[in-house]
């Protein structure tokens, strides 16, 4: 009954179901398969980069980066290609480690991509022998997919590659895209050495990528058989972007190519039908580059491949999906990091934001990218596995260098479907969320928040550790970073929030005129929490954040615990306040000492993915109620010290 009432409340207040799927089919409405066949720019004439033999063109494209690209490739001359051993794959089953297989594989692909880019930049044939060695080394692998994905998607359900089946995953698609570019640029040079090189490469690309994509419909990320409950996340545009590039670089039969291109369109439409129309990326900024960012690149290739006749860049939804990244940038390399995203912007690729902004004519994106680039210049990448992204960065570099910045973030940003809300004050930035507990890369975090002063995170979301077998399994919520008790949320009657789409925020309200956000988070807790309502409210005013919990329970057996995560130096020795000092930015969390007693728990970060962001330790501040009240209101004020 409680969940039914929540749905009714959502309808009354005009909020969309957070799991809404809308059959927009934007791509299919933009062109039919027959029209695609007419529009296609054949024989790779759509490619915007110079041919291998066009030395002036490559000198212009690589510009000031030319020597650095060549020097990076020289490190891998006479490279000893690493064998990814059977035991490296099986280690995923034995210990849960993904890195045992991924590290040697990534070492090979990094070397190969560096050699390829060096040869394209120099054009003297000096790197060709090593590239050929790399081609054959990679072609001799049983599979280009990763051990974790093989274990999940092979029919054997084992991590060891099965030679009877080709799995299309993120890494196999990435490598297929890289090798398709290799074939496009160098197949004539290979033929001078021995035609069998190009023939082998062409054969393997069709066997591993082209044919499986056309013949199979059961890869989950394709979403051809979508039904409610299925998740369509960053895998869809990422894998489809890779596939589209492979087809456009290899296939020259118009009928077959049109069929393939239209097939990618029907698949990507499922992603566009699934994601929220407001543009919010529930996977977070770290995944934006491989979710909306990959969608942008897919749409870019599709536009080039059809001579500009098929484009969605005039769609508001597409622009909003791009601007999410600019608006989620806090400053000083910190970003809003709900779900599995990192709080640091290291994985946020500035040139991609700029190019996306150009495509959708967004001053927000372009100015944010230019401003960030001026303070934190993008380093020349040392891994060209995503060759299309790298080449586009080089192509747009002159335009970006001339562009102007002066990005001004809005004071209030609200995503009504994703239920993210951002507020900015003089020196404060607040990010809050409603949502549900079955979002992509989900944490059980309905109603949580992060708070920054002077672009420094004060109350934080820890993020996620290194991925292992446990991360994407039935054991996911045994990991502390996924649990609501390690977010800025209450533990009610000793009970945490629970995983599942039915565990969600209700009666969500965001008010721009009052700089406020509120949500009933009782619907994110299971029945055993005995909670009828728990309205968590936030109001930002004059660099002070006022947080309140207004609650009603049927029974209270255990004192409530209100948790806040922070880092730096924490002092709870003063009654009624917690003093926080993060790298010189000082603030206070004030609470009612008559109602609570404060305590601190150190959380040692042994995982490098977490410690590289926060250092060796973060701290959980817990306010434990002194009484077991079934109804009442708690208030907390967090302010920056002057």
N, C-alpha and C positions, 0 to 999 in steps of 0.2 A: 504493500500500500504506500509506503514511504517513497519508493522509486516512481510509482505511478503519479503521486502528487507532484514530484519534482518535474516530471515531464509536462504536466499540466501548467506548472508555474513557468517553465521555459517558454511554452507556447503563449502564455498570457503576456510575458514580457518581451516577446518578439525575438528571442534568441534561437539560433539554429542549432539543431542537434549536432554535437561535436563529431559524430560519426557520419554526418550527412554525405551522401554520394549523389552527385547531380550529373545526369547524363547530358553533358554539354556537347561532347564530340566535336570540339572546335576544329580539329584538323580534318576530320571527314567532311564537315560542312564546308570547308574551304576548297576542296577539290575531290573529284571522283577518281577512281583508278584510271579511267580512260583519259581524263584530263591530265593526270600525272604523266601518262605515257606521251601525251603531246608536249607537255612542258619540259620534259627532261633534257638537260644539257648533257649530251652524250660524249663518250670518248675522253672523259676526264678534262674537258675544256672548261669546266667550272672551277678548277683548282686555281686559287689566287696567288700561287707562289711560282717562282721561276723554275724552269726545267733545270736538271742537273748541269747541263752544259752551258747554261746562261751564267757565266761567272760574274758579269757586271750586276745582274739581278741579285745574286746571292751576296755580293759585297754590299749592295744597298740594303738588302733585307737584314743582314746580320749587323751592319753598321759598326759601331764601336765595340760590339761584343765579339766580333769575328775572332780575334786572337785568343780571347779567353775560351771560346768554344773549342778552338783547335787544341789549345793547351790542355783542356779537360779531357779531350779524346786521346791525347798522347799518353796519358796515364795508363791507358788500357791497350797500348800496342803490345802485341805478342801475349795477349791475355790468356791466362789459364782458366778455361771455363769450368765452373764448379758443377759436379754431378749432384743433383738433388736425389739423395739415396732413398731407397724404399723405407728404411728405418726413420728417415726424416718425416715422411708422410705418416707413418704409423705412430710417431711420437704424439700426435694429436689424440689418438685413442688411449695411449698409455699414460700420459701425464696431463693431457689437456693443452699442451703447448702448441700454439699456431706458429710461433717464431722458428721452431726447429726446421720446418719446411720453407717458411716464407723468407727467412734470411738469405739462404744460398740462392734461392730463386730470384729475389730482388737484387742480389749482387750481380747476377748474370744480366738481368734486364737493364740495370743501370749502366753496366759496361757497354752493352750493345747499343743503347740509345746514345751514349756519349760518343761512341765510335761513328755511328751513323751521322750525327749532327756535325762532327768534326770533318767528315768526308764531304758533306754537303757544303760546309763553309769554305773548305780549302779547294776541293775539286781536283786534286792531283792523283787520285788513286792510291794514296799512301795508306789509307785505312781499309781498303777493300778486302784485302786478304783476311784481316781479322773479322770483318763483317761477315764474310762467307763462313768462316769458322763458327761465328755466332749463329748464323742461320742454321747450319747443320746441327749444332749442339741443341738448339731449341727445337728443331724439327724431330730430333731423336727422342724428345721427352714423350712419355705416354699421354700426358695431359698437360694443358696449360692452366688448369684450374687449381685453386688452393686446396690444401688438405681438409680444412674445415668445411668448405663447400662441397667437396667430393663426398665427405661423410654424410652430409645433409641431403644431397640431391642425386647421388648415384643410386641406381636400383639396388646395388649391393649394400648401401648404407655403411660402407666402410671408407676409411681415409685413403687407402691405397688405390691409385688410379686403375680403373677397369678399362682395358684396351677395347672392349666391345662397345663402349659408350662415350660420347663426347658431351661434356657438360659445359654449358654456356654460363659462366659466372663473371664477376667483375674483372678479375685478373685475366682470364682467358680472352675476354673482349678487349681489354687494354692492350694485351700483347698482339692480338689479331690486328688491331688498328695500327700499331707501330709497324708490324711486319707488312701490312698492306701499303703503308707509305714507303717502306723499304723497297717493295716490289715496284711501286709506281716510279720512284726516283731512280733506281739503280738497275732495273732488269736489263737494260741495254748494256750496262757495264758488266753485269754478271755474265751475259751471253758472250762477251769477249773472252772471259775466262773459260767458261763451260756452260752451255745452255741448260744443262741438268740442274744448275743452281736455281734458276728462275722457275723451271718446271717443278722442282721439288717444293719450292716455297708456295707457288700457286696451288699445287695439289693439296698441301697441308692446310692452307687457308680455306679452301673450299670444303675439305673434309671436316675441319674442326669448327668452323664458324658459319660459312655461307649455307651449306646444305642443312646442318642441324637447325639453323634459324628458320629456314623455309619449310622444313619437314616436320618440326615438332611444335606443339602448342601447349605442352605441359610444364614448361618452366614457369614457376610461380610468378616471377617478376613480369612476364608477358601479360598476365591478367586477362587473357582472352576468355577465360571461363569465370569471370568475376561474379561473385555473389556476396551478399552482405556478410561481413565478418572477415573477409579477406583484406589484408593490408597491401597497399600499393605505395612503395616508398622510393627512396633514391635509386634503388637498383634499376627501376624501370627506365628513367631517362638516361641513366649512365650506360646500361647495357645496350639500349636502343641507339644511343649516339654512336657507340663503337660499331654496332652492326651497320648502321647507315653509312658510315665512312668506308667500311670494308666493301659494301656493295658498290658504292659510287667510285671506288678506286680500282675495282677488279672486274665488275660485270659490264659487258658492252652489248648484250642482247637487250634491245629496248623492251620487249614484252616481259622478259624475266625480271629486268630491273624495275619496271613499273610495278610489278606484282610485289617485289621485295620492299620497295619504298612505301607503297600503300600499306603493306603489312606492318611496317614500323609505325606508321601514322595511327593505325587502329589500336596498336598497343600503347603508344604514348597518350592517346586520348583517354585511356583508362586511368593513367596517372593524373591527367588534367581533370578528369571527372571525380577523382578521389580527394585531391587536395582541396583545402578550403579556399573559397573565392576571395577571402580577405587578403590573401598573399602571405600569411604567416607560415613560417617553416617550423613545424613542430619538432623536427630533428635537430634544430639549433644551428648556429653559425658555422660550426666545424663541418657540418654536413651540407650547408647551403651550396658550397661549390660543386658538390656532386649530387645535388638534388635540383633546385631551380637553376644552378649554374650549369649543370649538364643539360637541362632542358633548353636553356639559352643556346648552348653549342649545337644541340640537335637541331633546333629551329634555324640556326645560322646555316648549317650545312644544307638543310632542306630548302632554304631560300636560295642559296647559291645553286643547288642542283636543279632547281626549277626556274632559273633565270629571274628570281624575285617574284614569281607569280603566286607562290604559296608562302604566306608569312602571317604570323600571329602577333607581330611586334606592335601592332596598333591596338591590341586588346588591353584594357585596363588591368585585368587580372594578371597578365604576364608582366606588366610594369610593376604592379604591387608586389609580386613575388620577388622581383629584383630589388626593389627599394627596402624590403624587409632587412636585407643585409646591411645597408647603409644606416638604417634606423636602429639596428641592434648593436652598432658599434658605440661603446661607451666613451672611449678615448684612452690614450696612452697604452694602446694595444690590449685593452680589456673589452670583452664582449659579453652580452647576455648569454648565459650558458645553461638553459634548461636541457633536460634529457641527457644524452651521452656526449653533448658538446663540451669542449674545453673552454675555460674562462679566458684563456689567452687567444689572441688573434693570429697565432702563428700559421694556422691552416687556412686562414682567410687570404685569398689571392687577390691583391689590389688590382692588377691589370684586368682580371676577369670582371670585376665590378665596373670598371670604366667601360669596357667593351659592351657589356650588357646595357649600361646607361646610354651609350651611343645608340644602340639598336632600338631602345624604347623611348629615346629622347627624354631621359630623366636627368634634370639638373641636380637632383638630390644625389643620385649615384655618381655622376661624373665629378661633382665638386667634392664629395666625401672621398672618392678615390684619389683625386689630385692632392687634397690636403694630407691624407695619410701617406701618400707616396713622398711628399716633400719632407715629412718627419721620419718616416721609416721606409727608405727606398727598398724596392724589391731587388733581392739579390738574383744574379743570373743563376737559373736553376741548374743543378748538377745531375738531375735525372729527367730525361726527355721521353720517358715512357709514354706520357700523354702528349704525343708529338703535335697533334692539332692545336692543343692549348698553348704549347710552347711557340709554335710558328705564328699563331695569331697574336701572341704577346709581342713578338718581334715586328709584325706587320703594323700593329696599332701604336707602337712605341713613339713614333714621331708625332702623331696626333695627340697622344696623352701628354707629351712633353710641352706642347703649346697650349694645352687647356688650362683654365683658371679654376681655382678652388673656392674658398670662403664658404664652406658648408655650414649651414645653420640648422641644427636639429630642432624639430618641433618640441614644444613643451609637453605635449600630451599625444600619445599614440595608442590607438585602441584597435585590436583585431577581434571583432565581435564573434567570429566563428571559431578561430583558434583559441580565443579568450586569453590573449597576451595583452598586458597593459603596461606602457612605459610612461613615466613622468619625470620631468626635469625641472629643477629649481635653480637657485643661484649656483650652488656647488654640488648639489645632490642629484643623483640619478637613481630611480626606483624602477625595478622590473617585477611584475607580479603575473600570476597565471591562474586560470581556472582549469578548464580542460577535463580530461579523464585519464584513467590509469591503464589505458591500452593504446597509447600513442606510439608512433614509430620511435624506436630507441628509447622506450618508456622508462621513466623512474616513477615510483609512487610518490608524487609530489603535488597533488592538487591543492591549490591555495598558497603555495610557497612564494617566496620573494627573495630578491637579492638587492642589496643597497650599497651605493658607492658615494663617497665624498671626495671631491677633487679628483675624480676619475680613478679613485683607489677603491677596490672592493673591501667592504667592511664586514657585512653579513653576507655569506657566500653560499654558492652551490659547489660542492667539491668536484663534481664532474664524474668521470669514469676512469677506471684503471685500465691496464693493458688487457686487451681481449684474449680470452681463453675459451676452451670448450664450455666452461660453466656460464659464460656471459650470455650466450644465446641458447639456453637450454631450460629445462624445467627448474633448474637450480638458480636461475638468474636472481631471484629476490632473496636468496640467502647471502648475496653480496651486499655489504653494508652501504655502498654508495647508491644502491637502488632503493633503499628503504626510506620510508617517510620519517623515521626517527632520526635520520641523519640529514634531514632538510629542516628548514625553518618553519616547523609545524608542531602542533600538539600531539602528544600521545594521550589518548582518551581512555580512561578506565584501564590503563595498561595495554591498550590495543593500538596497533598501527593501521595505516591505510592498507588497502588490499589491491592486488592486481586484478584488472578486468575493466572493460569498457563501461560496465554498469556502475563502477565506482568512480564518481565524477562530481564536479561542482554543479550546484543548482542555484537558481535565483541570482545569477551573476549580474552585477551592475557596475558600469564604469561611467563616471560623470566628469566630463572635461571641465565644467565651470567650477567644480569643487575640488579638482585634483584628487579624486577618490576612486577607490575600487573596493568591491565587497563581493563575497561569495559564501554561500552555505556549503561548507565542506563536510557536513555530517554524512552526506551521501557518498563520500569517498571511503567511509569506514564500514566494516561489516557489522552485522546485527549485534554481535557480542560486545561491541563498544557501548551499547545501551544509550546511544545519543539520538535525540529527537532533532535537534538543530545545533549547529555550531557556525555562527556567522563570523568569518574572519574579514576584518575591514582595514583598509589602509588609507591614510590621508597625508599628503605631503604639503607642508606649508612653511615657508621661510626657513628652509633647510632643516626642518624637523619632520621626522616621520612618526606619525601616531598610528599605532597598531592596536586593534582591539579584538577580543574574542568574546562574543555574546553567545551564551550556551544554555541548553536545556537538555537534561538527561532523564531517562526513566529511573535510573539507579546509578549511584556512584560508589563503587567498592574500593577503588584505588585512587589516591591523589593524582590529579592531572600533572603532566610534565610538559612544559613548553620549551622547545629546543631552538637554539640559534647556533649556527656554525660561523666561526670566525677564524682569524689567524693573527699572527703577531703577538703582542703582549696583552694579556688579559688580567685585570685586577678586580676581584670580587670582594675585597676586604672592607669596602664601604657599604654600609647597609642601604639597600634600596637602589643601588646603581652598580652597573658593570662598566668599568673603564677599559676602553679598547684603544690600543696604539698600534697602528699598522704603518710601518715605515715612516713614522713622523706625523701621520694623519691621525689625530686624536678625536675620539668620540665617546659618548656615554649612552648606555642603555639604562633608562630608569624604569623601575618597577615598584610595586607596592610591597614593601617589606612586611606588612601585616598579613599579606596573603601568600607570600612566596619565600622560599629559601633558595639561594643561588649556589650552584656547584659547577665545577669545570672538569671535563674529561679530555685528556690529551689523546689524539688519534695519530699515532706514528705512521707516516707514509713511507712504506717500503717499496711501493710500486713507483717506478720512475716516471710513468705517465702522469701521476699525480704530483710527485715531489718536484718535478721540473717546473710546475706552476706555482705551488704553494710552499716549497721548501720541505724540511723533514717532518713537520708536524702541523696539524690544524687542531682547533679546539672546539669542543661542543659545550656551549653554555646551556645549562638546564635550570629552569625555574620550576621548582617542585611545590605544588600547592600545599599549604599547611592544613587545609580542611578538605573534606570530601563533599563539596556542594553539588547538588543536582541542577542548579540554575545560578546564573550570575553573569558578571562581566569582568574581564581582565583587560587592563590597559598597560601598554608599554610605549615609551617615547625614546626614540633614538635621535640624537642630535650631535652635530659637529661642535667640538670645542673651539671657541673663538681664539 
